[in-house]
Amino acid sequence: MTQLHPHIGTLNEKSLHAALKEWYARPGDRLEVSIDGYVIDIVRGDLLIEIQTRSFGAMKRKLEKLTRHHRVRLVYPIAREKWIVKQDSKGNEAGSRRKSPKRGSVEQIFDELVSIPKLLAEESLSLEILLIQEEEVRRFGGGRRKWWRRKWRTHERLLLQVLESRRFNTPADLAQLLPASLPDPFSTADLAEALGIPRAVAQRMAYCLREMGTIAAVDKRGNAILYSQS
């Protein structure tokens, strides 16, 4: 378990991204370096490190171009634990700080990987997942003329602590997330039950692993596709 520098969680602009970059950087790293027309978060020797806190689809072109000539590591945080703070539109606290009952898991990475499944087959691209504790600040938005839009929106995400880091260098590394208890062949319903995850996440997981070539569709059971590890 890694403790943060005291001021990490109080950064103003894109707080989570800035905090993760500061946590991840080592002495000798270069930050915010322009390479091939893109600004890279961290350059460590010949390794380009990109920290992404949102959709992978938004950086697909960037990754495709950079991985042609450079080693790239994509770093993505998943909130294992989250606290929610509500504020009014002026930033004043509007409710108590509470802990979300939801716990994030590594398997959630497949929600993002559906945008770039085949890119992970590139030797030049690796993935690192950071399981974190975060605070999500929500503000109540919307004006009188747009009353139907008034709702709680995420204003800011603050990094509290990095709990664990897991790195995946190849599709085979990601395939190790498949539980040993799976039948062969297996359906996404089998996968969801074995991992204790929603069926939708299991479906995205199966899709990504199939696109990466680590599992293959081999049969059907009713309308369910059955998969086997390659």
Backbone bond lengths (Angstrom), bond angles and torsions (degrees), N, CA, C in turn:
res aa  C-N    CA-C-N  psi(-1)  N-CA   C-N-CA  omega(-1)  CA-C   N-CA-C  phi
1 M - - - 1.462 - - 1.522 108.39 -
2 T 1.320 116.93 132.02 1.452 121.17 -173.84 1.514 111.06 -113.41
3 Q 1.341 117.70 123.39 1.450 121.44 178.61 1.517 109.76 -83.69
4 L 1.335 115.87 147.95 1.450 121.22 -179.85 1.510 111.36 -92.17
5 H 1.320 115.15 157.54 1.451 121.89 169.02 1.525 106.72 -60.80
6 P 1.330 120.85 140.88 1.456 122.34 -171.71 1.514 115.98 -53.92
7 H 1.331 119.62 -32.29 1.454 119.38 -174.00 1.519 113.78 -91.30
8 I 1.322 117.30 -0.32 1.461 120.88 -173.08 1.527 112.87 -56.06
9 G 1.307 118.09 -44.27 1.452 119.78 -173.59 1.512 115.17 -81.09
10 T 1.332 119.51 9.40 1.459 120.97 -175.30 1.513 112.79 -115.50
11 L 1.309 117.53 14.70 1.455 120.00 178.91 1.515 109.86 -71.14
12 N 1.335 116.58 149.09 1.460 120.31 -171.58 1.521 113.63 -88.72
13 E 1.328 118.59 -54.70 1.453 121.11 -172.37 1.521 110.44 -92.38
14 K 1.358 115.44 122.07 1.454 120.99 -179.29 1.526 109.83 48.32
15 S 1.300 115.28 58.30 1.464 121.66 -169.53 1.521 114.15 -56.42
16 L 1.340 116.74 -45.59 1.459 119.32 -176.74 1.521 111.07 -63.42
17 H 1.322 116.62 -45.67 1.461 120.88 179.62 1.525 110.81 -61.47
18 A 1.312 117.33 -47.20 1.468 121.48 -178.37 1.522 111.12 -63.63
19 A 1.323 116.68 -40.32 1.458 120.56 -179.17 1.525 111.77 -67.72
20 L 1.331 116.17 -40.99 1.464 119.88 178.75 1.528 111.10 -65.73
21 K 1.319 116.04 -37.78 1.463 119.84 178.90 1.522 110.14 -64.31
22 E 1.309 116.55 -41.91 1.471 119.76 178.94 1.517 110.83 -67.14
23 W 1.336 116.73 -39.57 1.467 120.16 179.45 1.525 111.03 -66.18
24 Y 1.338 116.68 -38.75 1.460 121.51 -173.05 1.532 112.70 -78.87
25 A 1.318 117.58 -29.45 1.469 121.29 -173.67 1.527 111.71 -66.27
26 R 1.326 114.38 145.90 1.464 122.43 177.10 1.526 109.47 -119.84
27 P 1.334 116.67 161.76 1.473 118.92 175.57 1.531 110.23 -56.47
28 G 1.307 116.76 134.59 1.467 121.46 -179.42 1.516 113.43 96.08
29 D 1.324 117.88 -16.08 1.467 120.63 176.54 1.524 110.00 -68.00
30 R 1.329 115.28 151.51 1.462 120.95 172.56 1.525 108.39 -110.33
31 L 1.324 116.41 134.85 1.457 121.57 -176.10 1.515 111.03 -109.36
32 E 1.340 115.06 147.11 1.466 122.22 176.26 1.539 111.64 53.72
33 V 1.321 115.63 57.93 1.465 121.79 -177.52 1.532 109.30 -102.01
34 S 1.323 116.88 135.45 1.462 121.54 178.58 1.529 109.93 -85.54
35 I 1.338 116.12 120.77 1.467 122.81 179.50 1.522 108.97 -137.52
36 D 1.322 115.96 126.64 1.470 121.75 177.97 1.537 112.51 53.12
37 G 1.317 115.49 35.20 1.456 119.60 177.27 1.518 114.88 84.41
38 Y 1.330 118.02 4.40 1.460 121.98 179.52 1.525 109.86 -122.84
39 V 1.324 116.41 148.66 1.464 121.39 175.27 1.523 107.60 -90.74
40 I 1.325 116.50 121.88 1.458 123.32 -177.36 1.524 109.66 -97.98
41 D 1.316 117.25 135.31 1.462 121.00 -177.59 1.526 111.91 -60.45
42 I 1.343 115.83 -53.70 1.469 120.77 -177.03 1.523 108.96 -139.13
43 V 1.327 116.65 133.05 1.459 121.62 173.65 1.525 107.28 -115.71
44 R 1.327 115.94 120.11 1.464 122.47 -177.78 1.527 107.48 -121.87
45 G 1.325 116.23 95.59 1.460 120.00 -173.77 1.516 109.35 65.03
46 D 1.356 117.16 -121.78 1.463 120.19 177.84 1.527 112.30 -98.44
47 L 1.329 116.40 11.78 1.467 121.36 -179.65 1.527 110.37 -100.88
48 L 1.341 116.20 128.39 1.452 121.70 175.66 1.534 108.43 -99.31
49 I 1.318 116.84 126.66 1.459 121.91 -176.79 1.519 109.20 -113.90
50 E 1.322 115.89 120.67 1.457 122.21 -179.93 1.526 109.23 -115.06
51 I 1.315 116.22 123.15 1.462 121.73 177.69 1.517 108.36 -99.15
52 Q 1.326 115.83 120.95 1.462 120.66 -176.71 1.520 109.44 -121.25
53 T 1.324 116.75 123.87 1.461 120.37 179.69 1.521 111.85 -107.39
54 R 1.346 117.09 -0.82 1.456 121.10 -179.02 1.532 110.07 -128.05
55 S 1.305 117.35 -150.90 1.460 122.80 -173.07 1.521 113.09 -65.16
56 F 1.342 115.94 134.62 1.460 120.66 173.58 1.519 111.06 -69.08
57 G 1.332 116.22 -29.39 1.455 119.69 -178.88 1.515 112.11 -59.08
58 A 1.340 117.04 -31.39 1.460 121.55 -178.26 1.525 112.40 -67.70
59 M 1.340 117.24 -19.96 1.460 119.60 -178.54 1.531 112.26 -118.26
60 K 1.313 117.04 19.17 1.465 120.62 -178.46 1.524 111.56 -58.98
61 R 1.330 117.29 -49.07 1.476 119.88 -178.56 1.519 111.19 -61.96
62 K 1.320 115.67 -40.96 1.454 120.87 -179.92 1.531 110.41 -60.41
63 L 1.320 116.31 -46.01 1.460 120.36 179.80 1.521 111.74 -65.70
64 E 1.329 116.49 -41.43 1.463 119.82 179.66 1.523 111.14 -59.48
65 K 1.308 116.44 -41.39 1.465 120.32 -178.40 1.522 111.59 -72.99
66 L 1.324 116.60 -45.99 1.467 119.95 -176.13 1.524 112.63 -66.44
67 T 1.342 117.09 -37.32 1.466 119.58 -176.43 1.528 112.97 -72.29
68 R 1.322 118.04 -10.08 1.470 119.84 176.45 1.523 111.90 -68.58
69 H 1.320 115.96 -31.43 1.469 119.51 -173.31 1.526 113.81 -130.23
70 H 1.323 118.09 -1.96 1.463 119.95 -175.75 1.529 110.99 -139.31
71 R 1.322 114.86 155.01 1.463 119.98 168.80 1.521 107.93 -81.55
72 V 1.320 116.16 130.75 1.458 121.15 -176.39 1.529 109.66 -127.79
73 R 1.317 115.25 135.55 1.466 120.21 173.50 1.525 107.83 -116.25
74 L 1.327 116.08 124.46 1.451 122.56 179.86 1.527 108.32 -99.61
75 V 1.322 116.55 120.89 1.464 122.28 -176.91 1.526 109.06 -109.09
76 Y 1.334 116.54 129.21 1.462 120.77 -175.62 1.530 110.12 -136.77
77 P 1.346 117.29 129.55 1.471 120.26 178.98 1.523 112.33 -91.58
78 I 1.308 116.00 142.07 1.462 122.87 172.26 1.523 107.35 -126.42
79 A 1.321 116.57 128.51 1.465 120.99 -177.58 1.528 110.45 -78.32
80 R 1.313 115.54 104.28 1.474 118.18 173.64 1.529 109.07 -70.65
81 E 1.344 116.00 -37.01 1.463 121.08 176.81 1.522 108.60 -132.86
82 K 1.339 115.71 140.99 1.462 119.65 -176.85 1.529 110.34 -139.46
83 W 1.329 114.73 137.50 1.458 121.55 172.39 1.523 108.27 -111.05
84 I 1.324 117.12 139.37 1.459 122.05 -176.64 1.526 109.65 -113.61
85 V 1.333 114.90 127.60 1.460 121.62 177.58 1.519 108.08 -119.00
86 K 1.333 117.28 128.94 1.458 121.29 179.51 1.527 110.59 -103.65
87 Q 1.345 115.16 135.49 1.453 122.22 178.61 1.527 109.03 -128.43
88 D 1.357 115.88 156.48 1.452 118.14 172.16 1.524 109.22 -78.96
89 S 1.328 117.96 -178.59 1.463 121.47 -174.71 1.525 113.22 -63.60
90 K 1.349 117.35 -17.82 1.464 121.04 -179.95 1.525 112.57 -96.43
91 G 1.322 115.88 1.45 1.455 119.38 177.96 1.509 114.43 91.43
92 N 1.344 117.40 8.17 1.455 120.66 177.08 1.526 109.63 -84.52
93 E 1.312 115.90 143.07 1.462 119.63 -177.49 1.518 110.21 -62.88
94 A 1.326 116.01 129.46 1.459 121.25 -176.02 1.524 112.48 -115.85
95 G 1.270 116.84 4.19 1.464 120.06 -178.30 1.515 109.94 -173.42
96 S 1.312 116.79 170.69 1.451 120.63 -177.99 1.521 111.42 -76.32
97 R 1.288 114.88 156.36 1.465 121.56 176.02 1.525 107.48 -79.11
98 R 1.330 116.39 125.97 1.461 119.43 -178.89 1.517 111.10 -131.46
99 K 1.298 115.26 153.60 1.455 120.76 178.67 1.519 109.72 -89.81
100 S 1.321 116.43 131.34 1.457 121.09 178.15 1.532 109.60 -69.90
101 P 1.330 117.89 138.94 1.468 119.95 177.88 1.527 112.77 -72.66
102 K 1.337 116.85 -14.45 1.458 120.78 -178.33 1.523 111.05 -78.69
103 R 1.317 116.24 138.11 1.465 121.94 176.05 1.530 108.98 -119.09
104 G 1.318 115.48 125.80 1.452 119.75 179.98 1.518 111.86 -75.47
105 S 1.336 115.92 155.49 1.462 121.10 179.28 1.523 109.79 -137.00
106 V 1.311 115.72 161.53 1.463 121.56 -178.55 1.528 110.97 -57.56
107 E 1.331 116.93 -34.73 1.469 120.57 -177.15 1.529 112.96 -60.82
108 Q 1.325 117.55 -18.62 1.468 120.16 178.81 1.533 111.89 -64.38
109 I 1.327 117.63 -17.07 1.464 120.32 179.99 1.528 110.73 -59.57
110 F 1.337 117.60 -26.14 1.460 119.87 -178.18 1.528 112.19 -71.46
111 D 1.324 117.36 -17.13 1.463 119.98 172.70 1.524 110.42 -62.26
112 E 1.340 116.24 -31.60 1.464 121.52 179.29 1.532 112.09 -93.42
113 L 1.313 116.86 -35.14 1.468 120.38 -176.19 1.523 113.18 -66.00
114 V 1.340 117.78 -17.13 1.472 118.66 178.19 1.528 111.30 -60.78
115 S 1.338 117.33 -19.82 1.464 120.79 179.26 1.526 112.44 -80.89
116 I 1.348 116.76 -24.16 1.469 119.45 -174.11 1.534 111.84 -140.44
117 P 1.322 120.53 41.67 1.472 119.61 -172.13 1.513 114.46 -60.13
118 K 1.331 117.68 -39.28 1.459 119.49 -176.22 1.525 113.12 -75.86
119 L 1.327 116.71 -20.62 1.465 119.52 179.50 1.526 111.68 -65.15
120 L 1.330 116.69 -29.50 1.461 120.00 -179.62 1.523 111.95 -68.85
121 A 1.321 116.83 -13.56 1.464 120.04 176.13 1.525 111.26 -78.73
122 E 1.330 117.13 -11.72 1.466 121.17 178.34 1.531 109.86 -73.51
123 E 1.328 116.89 130.80 1.461 120.56 -179.90 1.517 112.19 -62.29
124 S 1.321 116.62 -24.67 1.460 120.52 -175.50 1.531 113.43 -82.48
125 L 1.331 117.90 -5.91 1.463 120.36 -177.81 1.522 110.92 -116.24
126 S 1.328 115.98 129.20 1.459 121.91 173.99 1.524 109.10 -125.61
127 L 1.314 115.52 163.50 1.455 121.80 -175.55 1.521 109.25 -127.82
128 E 1.328 115.91 136.38 1.463 120.28 174.79 1.522 108.77 -128.45
129 I 1.326 115.72 126.20 1.452 121.92 179.10 1.515 108.83 -103.81
130 L 1.326 115.87 130.10 1.453 121.54 175.63 1.522 108.41 -107.97
131 L 1.302 117.40 117.27 1.455 121.83 174.16 1.520 107.24 -86.98
132 I 1.329 116.13 122.39 1.462 120.29 -168.99 1.526 112.30 -129.26
133 Q 1.330 114.20 167.03 1.450 122.84 163.08 1.525 106.22 -103.13
134 E 1.321 116.90 133.15 1.451 119.33 -179.88 1.519 111.33 -138.13
135 E 1.316 114.58 160.05 1.456 121.79 173.54 1.521 107.75 -114.34
136 E 1.315 116.38 125.98 1.456 121.26 179.56 1.530 109.35 -105.68
137 V 1.324 115.68 117.95 1.455 121.44 -179.83 1.525 108.24 -93.69
138 R 1.325 116.33 122.12 1.462 121.25 179.75 1.522 109.87 -113.29
139 R 1.337 115.38 139.84 1.456 121.17 177.68 1.521 109.87 -123.26
140 F 1.308 114.52 147.49 1.456 120.57 179.74 1.517 108.08 -85.95
141 G 1.353 117.48 118.64 1.454 121.35 -173.18 1.506 112.98 -114.56
142 G 1.352 114.63 168.18 1.460 121.47 177.73 1.511 112.04 106.55
143 G 1.336 116.49 148.36 1.456 121.38 -179.92 1.511 110.82 -109.65
144 R 1.347 115.84 -176.78 1.456 120.66 -177.04 1.525 111.89 -62.33
145 R 1.337 116.77 -37.03 1.460 119.65 -177.22 1.522 112.31 -76.48
146 K 1.304 116.44 -14.23 1.463 120.27 -178.52 1.531 108.67 -124.96
147 W 1.321 115.95 51.03 1.455 120.60 -174.58 1.525 112.37 -59.63
148 W 1.368 115.35 -28.84 1.467 117.47 -178.00 1.526 112.54 -72.65
149 R 1.339 116.59 -13.86 1.464 119.69 178.65 1.526 112.27 -93.85
150 R 1.317 116.01 -6.42 1.451 118.46 -175.86 1.537 110.27 -70.84
151 K 1.293 115.50 115.38 1.455 121.25 177.54 1.523 108.81 -162.85
152 W 1.317 115.69 171.78 1.460 120.40 179.73 1.523 109.20 -77.99
153 R 1.320 115.65 126.99 1.463 121.85 -179.95 1.522 109.95 -124.21
154 T 1.327 115.82 147.94 1.468 119.59 177.11 1.525 109.48 -69.93
155 H 1.306 115.75 120.22 1.465 121.84 -179.78 1.522 111.22 -96.42
156 E 1.329 116.53 -36.79 1.453 120.18 -174.06 1.522 110.02 -160.18
157 R 1.326 115.19 147.68 1.458 120.99 175.00 1.520 108.01 -120.78
158 L 1.324 116.00 128.12 1.457 121.63 -175.99 1.522 110.43 -114.92
159 L 1.300 116.21 133.56 1.459 121.49 178.40 1.522 109.92 -81.84
160 L 1.323 116.22 124.36 1.456 121.09 176.57 1.520 111.66 -98.71
161 Q 1.328 115.96 -42.98 1.461 119.50 -175.29 1.525 110.20 -164.59
162 V 1.320 116.67 144.75 1.457 122.55 171.00 1.527 107.13 -96.47
163 L 1.318 116.42 120.00 1.458 121.48 -175.41 1.523 113.25 -92.71
164 E 1.339 115.75 -36.73 1.473 119.64 -173.78 1.516 109.61 -159.83
165 S 1.320 115.56 149.36 1.459 121.41 176.75 1.517 108.72 -126.14
166 R 1.349 115.95 134.58 1.461 120.41 177.44 1.517 109.16 -132.51
167 R 1.333 115.83 128.05 1.454 120.52 -176.42 1.523 110.48 -111.25
168 F 1.331 114.97 140.50 1.461 122.43 179.52 1.524 107.74 -127.41
169 N 1.323 116.27 113.40 1.460 121.17 -176.66 1.529 113.20 -94.13
170 T 1.317 116.83 -22.06 1.470 121.20 -176.46 1.526 109.94 -141.06
171 P 1.332 117.62 163.51 1.469 119.93 173.33 1.528 112.38 -57.89
172 A 1.341 116.82 -33.38 1.468 120.04 179.00 1.530 111.03 -62.48
173 D 1.340 116.75 -33.15 1.460 120.13 177.08 1.531 110.29 -64.36
174 L 1.330 116.36 -41.86 1.458 120.05 178.64 1.526 111.18 -67.59
175 A 1.326 116.51 -34.39 1.467 120.47 179.68 1.522 111.36 -65.17
176 Q 1.329 117.59 -20.21 1.461 120.24 177.74 1.528 112.47 -68.86
177 L 1.331 116.50 -10.48 1.463 120.05 174.77 1.525 111.49 -73.27
178 L 1.340 116.72 -15.69 1.468 119.70 175.89 1.530 109.09 -67.98
179 P 1.322 118.32 128.21 1.470 120.18 -177.96 1.528 112.38 -70.10
180 A 1.313 115.59 146.52 1.468 121.18 -179.27 1.525 111.23 -65.86
181 S 1.331 117.45 -19.81 1.464 120.96 -176.74 1.519 113.82 -80.90
182 L 1.330 117.66 -2.01 1.461 120.24 -179.15 1.524 111.03 -64.24
183 P 1.331 117.18 139.17 1.474 119.03 172.12 1.523 109.32 -71.35
184 D 1.310 116.00 164.75 1.462 120.97 177.37 1.530 108.51 -128.81
185 P 1.328 117.71 112.08 1.467 127.82 3.18 1.532 111.47 -78.82
186 F 1.341 116.52 171.85 1.465 121.36 -178.73 1.523 110.05 -131.95
187 S 1.322 115.70 155.87 1.454 122.18 175.25 1.526 108.87 -105.42
188 T 1.323 116.73 170.56 1.470 118.86 177.16 1.529 110.48 -68.39
189 A 1.339 117.49 -24.79 1.465 119.99 174.54 1.531 109.71 -66.77
190 D 1.336 116.91 -40.81 1.468 121.14 176.28 1.530 110.00 -61.63
191 L 1.327 115.83 -43.05 1.454 121.14 -177.83 1.530 110.78 -65.48
192 A 1.328 116.87 -44.17 1.463 121.05 179.88 1.527 110.93 -61.70
193 E 1.332 116.67 -42.28 1.464 120.26 -179.48 1.524 111.39 -67.24
194 A 1.338 116.78 -42.38 1.459 120.66 -177.29 1.533 112.33 -65.61
195 L 1.330 116.22 -35.04 1.467 120.34 -177.90 1.525 113.23 -95.61
196 G 1.325 116.73 -12.70 1.455 119.68 -177.48 1.518 112.40 68.58
197 I 1.349 115.69 39.92 1.461 121.58 -179.14 1.526 109.36 -120.80
198 P 1.333 119.14 161.37 1.468 120.75 176.91 1.523 111.40 -61.29
199 R 1.313 116.32 150.02 1.467 121.60 -179.97 1.532 110.95 -58.15
200 A 1.347 117.19 -37.47 1.466 120.45 -178.86 1.519 111.16 -61.80
201 V 1.328 117.10 -39.13 1.474 120.39 178.39 1.523 109.85 -67.65
202 A 1.332 117.12 -40.63 1.466 121.24 178.06 1.522 111.04 -62.41
203 Q 1.327 117.06 -37.04 1.465 120.75 178.43 1.529 111.11 -66.11
204 R 1.329 116.70 -41.42 1.463 119.70 177.99 1.523 110.64 -67.64
205 M 1.309 116.33 -37.07 1.461 121.14 177.87 1.525 110.68 -62.18
206 A 1.329 116.50 -46.36 1.465 120.85 179.74 1.526 110.76 -63.93
207 Y 1.324 116.55 -41.29 1.467 120.46 179.36 1.529 110.39 -60.33
208 C 1.326 116.53 -48.05 1.471 120.12 -177.62 1.526 111.42 -63.68
209 L 1.323 116.84 -46.15 1.460 119.91 -178.29 1.525 111.07 -65.43
210 R 1.324 116.52 -33.49 1.471 119.49 176.61 1.527 110.21 -67.31
211 E 1.341 116.84 -43.62 1.457 120.43 178.48 1.518 111.98 -64.52
212 M 1.324 116.98 -29.76 1.470 121.40 178.58 1.520 112.17 -81.44
213 G 1.334 116.67 -11.58 1.455 120.06 176.94 1.513 115.25 87.98
214 T 1.347 118.06 14.37 1.462 119.38 -178.58 1.528 112.69 -95.31
215 I 1.334 116.86 -17.78 1.464 120.91 170.69 1.526 107.74 -134.00
216 A 1.326 115.99 162.57 1.467 120.36 -179.17 1.522 109.34 -138.12
217 A 1.333 115.97 146.23 1.463 121.26 174.24 1.523 108.13 -76.25
218 V 1.350 116.32 124.87 1.466 119.18 -173.38 1.526 113.75 -121.00
219 D 1.337 116.45 -17.10 1.472 117.87 -175.69 1.524 108.23 -167.32
220 K 1.331 115.36 -177.52 1.459 120.75 175.43 1.526 109.14 -136.30
221 R 1.329 115.25 147.76 1.461 122.13 173.89 1.519 106.15 -123.94
222 G 1.320 117.35 97.88 1.459 119.76 -169.60 1.509 108.83 66.02
223 N 1.328 116.80 -123.54 1.472 120.87 177.59 1.517 112.10 -93.06
224 A 1.313 117.91 -2.90 1.475 121.77 -176.16 1.518 110.93 -88.23
225 I 1.319 116.49 130.77 1.464 121.58 174.81 1.526 109.33 -77.87
226 L 1.309 116.65 137.83 1.451 121.70 177.55 1.524 109.57 -105.65
227 Y 1.322 116.29 138.16 1.467 122.69 -176.06 1.520 111.20 -119.31
228 S 1.333 113.83 153.85 1.469 120.11 174.35 1.525 107.57 -136.17
229 Q 1.329 115.61 146.90 1.457 118.33 179.23 1.507 110.36 -72.57
230 S 1.328 115.39 134.33 1.477 121.52 -176.50 1.527 110.76 -72.68
